[in-house]
Amino acid sequence: MKTLCVAVVVLSLISVCQPAPLTCEKLLKPVDKELEVTGTWYMIAVATESCLATTIMNALFELSGKIHINATDAPKVYSLEYNIKLYQYCKTDTGNFFYEKSAMFGVDVNNAPYGDADLVLQSGCPDCMVLLGDSVLNTTILFSRRKTVTAAELKEFEAQVECLGWSKPWVLQTDHDYKNCMSLDEVEEISDDLPDKMLKRLQTNYKMPLMCLASDVLQYPKSILDWLAELW
């Protein structure tokens, strides 16, 4: 009985801490008018549907990124250049996308949209863009015109992620020097010190992946019981 009482108290506290349904409805609502997307956007934070994937990346990698968007001659089609920095290595790539209302699509060789849309969600941050996408993992990314955002703006993004039922976002680095680094496309072999840097970071960030792993393991019995219940 005591265990049951403790469980009830814990569950009640969790429910109090979670955003209210109406709040989540607002936080996860797509924008009702198109953003001015051209220009430079800095990646501030990333979250995925997989707690383990997000926390492992956070535990291992010092990552920063930015994108630059230009309009093209094709209506609603934009060109995209993105830069990623991983420790002392950088990567640059390009692509095109179609943007209309709150939806972004990849485009084919004829600039026709295809595939599933990435949704642009509403944000109280005046110069931010929140993307919710479905790729290998469902992912949401906070971009800003600024290299950093305020604590309140980051907290709003964390609330959006919580409304999705995902774990806390991975806040990226603010080092956006993409010129004084080695290109991942040109380097013949990774330097010996990179694994050491990753291990050093892991030594101070190992707890969150373990917590996610433990949480996933605890979900297995429930998943099995649910599956058996469906069979019966």
C-alpha positions, 0 to 999 in steps of 0.5 A, spaced: 500 500 500 505 504 501 508 503 494 502 504 491 501 511 495 508 513 493 507 511 485 500 515 486 504 521 488 509 521 483 504 520 478 500 526 480 507 531 480 509 528 473 502 530 471 502 537 474 509 538 471 507 537 464 504 542 459 497 543 459 493 540 453 491 547 451 498 550 452 501 544 447 496 545 442 498 552 441 506 550 442 505 545 436 501 549 432 504 550 425 505 558 423 499 561 419 503 565 415 510 564 411 516 566 414 521 570 411 526 565 410 532 567 406 538 569 410 543 566 415 540 561 421 544 558 426 542 552 429 541 553 437 538 546 439 536 539 436 531 534 439 529 527 436 523 522 438 529 517 441 532 520 448 537 515 447 540 518 440 539 525 442 543 524 449 548 519 445 550 525 440 550 530 446 555 526 450 560 525 444 559 531 439 561 538 440 557 540 434 555 547 431 551 548 425 548 554 420 544 554 414 544 560 409 537 560 404 537 564 398 530 565 393 531 562 386 528 563 380 522 558 381 516 560 385 517 558 392 523 554 391 529 556 395 537 554 395 540 552 401 547 551 404 549 548 410 555 548 414 556 543 420 562 543 425 564 537 429 570 539 433 576 541 428 572 538 422 567 542 418 562 540 412 558 544 407 553 541 403 547 544 398 540 543 396 534 546 394 527 546 398 520 548 396 516 552 402 509 554 402 505 556 408 507 552 414 510 546 410 517 545 407 518 539 402 524 536 398 524 538 391 526 533 385 530 535 378 524 539 376 523 543 382 517 539 384 515 538 391 515 531 394 516 527 400 513 528 407 513 535 409 517 539 415 512 543 419 514 550 421 511 551 428 509 557 431 514 561 436 514 566 441 521 568 439 521 574 434 527 571 429 527 564 430 524 558 426 522 551 429 522 545 424 518 539 426 521 534 421 520 526 419 526 523 417 530 517 419 528 520 426 522 525 428 526 531 429 525 538 431 530 544 430 530 551 433 534 556 429 535 563 430 538 569 426 542 570 432 548 565 435 544 565 441 537 565 444 535 568 451 533 563 457 526 564 456 526 562 448 530 556 449 525 554 455 519 555 450 523 550 445 524 545 451 516 546 452 515 544 445 519 538 445 516 536 452 509 536 448 511 532 443 513 527 449 520 527 447 526 528 452 530 535 453 533 538 447 541 538 445 543 545 445 549 546 440 555 549 440 556 557 438 563 556 435 561 558 428 568 559 425 567 554 418 573 557 415 579 555 420 577 548 420 579 541 416 574 539 411 571 532 412 570 531 405 578 533 403 581 530 409 584 523 408 584 520 415 581 523 422 586 525 427 588 521 433 586 526 438 578 526 435 577 519 439 580 522 445 576 529 445 570 524 444 572 520 450 573 526 454 566 529 453 563 522 454 566 522 461 562 528 463 556 527 460 555 519 460 549 519 465 543 522 461 544 516 455 544 511 461 538 514 464 535 514 457 537 506 456 534 505 463 527 508 461 527 504 455 529 497 458 523 499 463 518 500 457 519 493 454 515 489 459 509 494 458 510 493 451 510 486 451 504 486 456 500 491 451 502 486 445 499 480 449 493 484 450 492 485 443 493 478 441 488 476 446 
